[in-house]
Amino acid sequence: MYYRLRPTPVLEGVYDVRRPHLDAEWLSGRPFSVALPNPLEIELDDRFGTRMADIFIDGILVMSDRLVAAIQRAGVTNLQTFPAVLNDAQRGLRLPGFQAVQILGTLKAADPKKSIAYDPDDIGRDIVGFDKLVIDPKAARGALMFRLLESASTIIVHERVKRELDKEQWQFVSVHPTDENPDPLDLEDWAADYRALVEWEKRKAQEKRAAKKKGTALKSQATAKKKRPARKPASKTRATKPASKTNRATPKTKAPSRTKVGARKKPSPATRRPRGKR
């Protein structure tokens, strides 16, 4: 299966590149035989925004180094690349890490029975686009990446390339079926939706951490309860009745002394009889 490779369509918000004077050669599919500046200086156009993408196709195909590397890892060998620097003179930016790419070769691979051509001037052979594009696998002959002869600005990649690109995240790179035309992306709504998604994921992560923390605490409490020694039952003691109010109010008196058994009691002086008188 084949797919179309192009920048993600957006309403606004992303850098564009200014058309170079030699843009026609970049669409020819022929290799450059003359030396080009090293690096190529490419001017950025900030009329629609200043977000950076991994691919630009306005007249000249420009890709980030890592996008070129991923495509080559998929087995694509028909690329002629030149180091490039993107410049935004107004902001004083000079951005390396990009390459101007010439795709060598073009193929007439559109299925005429299933495709719907966009040919307003009835040119017939130099078609500028398609309302619906279906690639004929036999005509494509297993090529991994090529420009379409009927529409040189259309870049086609094999499913093998798509699988390799799906392994990474890209800035505004679209790889979609050739018979689909994705709607432009509204970056303002997209940014709001993305922020909402980030907040939702953050909230879910916090809830997950809280639940995990609570589960750990409950597990620790259960473990501590198992390890805690059993308490000895308290000894049963007889409860004493509190003293009554009467007993508490009555002062203690000294018990009367008792005489020893067999002791003779002395008479008091009043009852004692004088000696010699009867």
PyMOL commands that set and color helices and strands:
alter all, ss='L'
color gray80, all
select helices_A, chain A and resi 23-26+65-73+137-140+159-165+187-227+245-249
alter helices_A, ss='H'
color red, helices_A
select strands_A, chain A and resi 2-7+13-14+16-17+40-45+49-51+55-56+62-64+79-88+93-103+106-107+116-118+129-132+145-148+151-158+173-177
alter strands_A, ss='S'
color yellow, strands_A
deselect
rebuild
show_as cartoon
